[in-house]
Structure formats: C-alpha cells, structure tokens
C-alpha cells in the first residue's frame, strides 16, 4: 500500500487504514484485505473506491462538478465510472489495460526486427513514438535495446513511428466496445444529459498521446486528461483521509 504523508501526531492508538479498491475485487477479497490489516495492527479499515478518490482529487482542483464521467486506464485494467456527489453511481470494469498495447509493440519488434524487448522498453516506445491522434506527419525515430533472437546477444535497433501506427488498434476497439456496455448501465436520466458531461481520463493510460482527441471524435463528447493523472487518486485519498482525521 502506498503511504500517505500524514504526521503520526494525528493518530492515537492503532492507526486507521484506508484501502483504495476497484470493483474488480470481490466482496470476499475485500473482506480478506480488511481482516488481514486488522490482524496486522490496524485500528480500523475503510475502503475507498478509486473512482471516488479520483473525483475527490478532481473536485478539490475544481476540475469537475457534482457529477463526472471518469475513465481510469491502468497497466492491466480499465475502468469507466460515473461519480455523483462523492458516490459511485455505476461503473464498468475491463480486465485489460495499456499493457495490451505494450505486448503488441513487443510482438511487432520481435517479428520485424528479430529483437526481443522488455515491457520497460515497450513502454518507452509507447510514450515516445505512438500517437493515437497524430498532430504532425513528421517522422520520429527511437533507438531501442533488446536481445537479438538469432544470437541471444544484446543489440540495438533504430525504429520509426510510422511502423507503430496500428499497435493500439485492439485496445482502442476494446475501449469503444466497453463504453457502449457502460452506457447501458447508466441511469436513463444521465443518458439524457450525456451531451453536457465530460469524460476525464486518469491513470497510466494518460500517456497515450492523442487519446482524448480520438475519444472525443468517436464518442461525440468532451474528453480531457486530468492534471497529475497518475497521482490524482492518491491526492484525493490524501485529502479524504486528512478531513476524516480532523473531523
């Protein structure tokens, strides 16, 4: 668990523990977490949904109103959600994230260059070469290091962005299909107001250059990336915890 920067003087006796969770966890798994933490010395355990924590952080920054459509893209998970006044109204969980794109990059480099690269290198390719909605036709190059398949020895290769235009296709299709399934779960009153709402992206998927532009065109909605997208959940949780302690 990530530590919050809270002064120990806030606590008396056993400290409370706040656990950020996604709906991918079953009730039994959440109960196991709670019991384990209590046995380890926690005074109390409170679960805070990741979408709600993000909403709190965004609300504090005055980036959302009372209700918000949120899209949390992680390495291995994707989560759509509607939060209203700090309450999770509905969500839709997908057990796939941007690691899917990284694996596509690994496969492409392996096939085209006979070079095996790590997920870390694939992440570098993703952030530096892949653009979901290209803003320029200029060619970009990147030198990567991996292991040559024929020899098993370390080697380098120069790759171009043009070669990676379609690596995100599968994940983007998954996003659009998941959005439609999420829409089916929205209350009818929200569906009627959809055009007035904005989708805010946070999590590791914020590194997908042009994703906000792509989704805005495909969904006919306003889409933007959160400020501090990879830390907004922890900022919201920190604010939530400090207010709970002082209240």
Residue pairs with C-beta under 8 A, 6 or more apart in sequence:
1 17
1 19
2 234
4 18
4 234
4 237
4 238
4 241
5 238
6 238
6 241
6 242
6 245
10 242
10 245
10 246
11 43
11 245
13 43
14 41
14 42
14 43
14 44
15 41
15 42
15 43
16 42
16 43
16 44
16 45
16 46
16 244
16 245
17 37
17 42
17 43
17 44
17 45
17 46
18 45
18 46
18 47
18 48
18 237
18 240
18 241
18 244
19 30
19 33
19 34
19 37
19 45
19 46
19 47
19 48
20 48
20 49
20 50
20 53
20 233
20 237
21 30
21 33
21 47
21 48
21 49
21 50
22 49
22 50
22 72
22 77
22 79
22 93
23 49
23 79
23 91
23 93
24 77
24 79
24 93
24 95
25 33
30 47
33 45
34 45
34 47
37 45
38 44
38 45
46 244
48 237
48 240
49 88
50 72
50 79
50 233
51 70
51 72
51 79
51 81
51 83
51 88
51 91
52 83
52 86
52 87
52 88
52 236
53 233
53 234
53 236
53 237
53 240
54 70
54 72
54 83
54 202
54 226
54 232
54 233
54 236
55 64
55 68
55 70
55 83
55 86
55 236
56 86
56 236
56 237
56 239
56 240
57 228
57 232
57 233
57 234
57 235
57 236
57 237
57 239
58 64
58 68
58 200
58 226
58 232
58 236
59 86
59 236
60 235
60 236
60 239
61 227
63 200
63 226
63 227
64 198
64 200
66 84
66 85
67 82
67 83
67 84
67 85
67 89
67 190
67 197
68 82
68 83
68 84
68 197
68 198
68 200
69 80
69 81
69 82
69 197
69 198
69 199
69 200
69 221
70 79
70 80
70 81
70 82
70 83
70 199
70 200
70 202
71 78
71 79
71 80
71 81
71 199
71 200
71 201
71 202
71 205
71 215
72 78
72 79
72 81
72 202
72 203
72 205
72 233
73 97
73 98
73 201
73 202
73 203
73 204
73 205
73 206
73 208
74 97
74 98
74 203
74 204
74 205
75 97
75 98
75 99
75 204
76 95
76 96
76 97
76 99
77 93
77 94
77 95
77 96
77 97
78 93
78 94
78 96
78 97
78 174
78 175
78 178
78 205
79 91
79 92
79 93
79 94
80 91
80 92
80 94
80 178
80 179
80 182
81 88
81 89
81 90
81 91
81 92
82 88
82 89
82 90
82 91
82 186
82 190
83 89
89 186
89 187
89 190
90 182
90 185
90 186
90 187
91 182
91 185
92 178
92 181
92 182
92 185
94 174
94 178
96 171
96 174
97 204
97 205
98 126
98 171
98 204
98 205
98 207
98 208
99 119
100 170
100 171
100 174
101 126
101 130
101 167
101 168
101 170
101 171
101 208
102 119
102 122
102 123
102 126
103 119
103 122
104 167
104 168
104 170
104 171
105 117
105 122
105 125
105 126
105 130
105 164
105 167
106 116
106 117
106 119
106 122
108 163
108 164
108 167
109 115
109 116
109 117
109 122
109 125
109 144
109 146
109 157
109 159
110 116
110 117
110 149
112 163
113 157
113 159
114 148
114 149
114 150
115 144
115 146
115 147
115 148
115 149
115 155
115 157
116 146
116 147
116 148
116 149
117 125
117 144
117 145
117 146
117 147
118 146
121 144
121 145
121 146
124 142
124 144
125 142
125 144
125 159
125 164
126 207
126 208
127 207
127 209
128 140
128 142
129 140
129 142
129 159
129 160
129 161
129 164
130 161
130 164
130 167
130 168
130 208
130 209
131 161
131 209
131 210
132 168
132 172
132 208
132 209
132 210
132 211
132 213
132 214
133 209
133 210
133 211
133 213
133 214
133 217
134 165
134 210
135 210
139 160
139 161
139 162
140 160
140 161
141 158
141 159
141 160
141 161
142 158
142 159
142 161
143 156
143 157
143 158
143 159
144 156
144 157
144 159
145 154
145 155
145 156
146 154
146 155
146 156
146 157
147 153
147 154
147 155
148 154
148 155
168 208
172 214
175 215
176 218
176 219
179 219
183 191
183 194
186 194
190 197
194 221
195 220
195 221
197 221
197 222
198 221
198 222
198 223
198 224
199 215
199 219
199 221
199 222
199 223
199 224
200 223
200 224
200 225
200 226
201 211
201 212
201 215
201 223
201 224
201 225
201 226
201 229
202 225
202 226
202 229
202 230
202 232
202 233
203 229
203 230
203 233
204 230
205 211
206 225
206 226
206 229
206 230
211 225
212 223
212 224
212 225
213 223
215 221
215 223
216 222
216 223
226 232
228 235
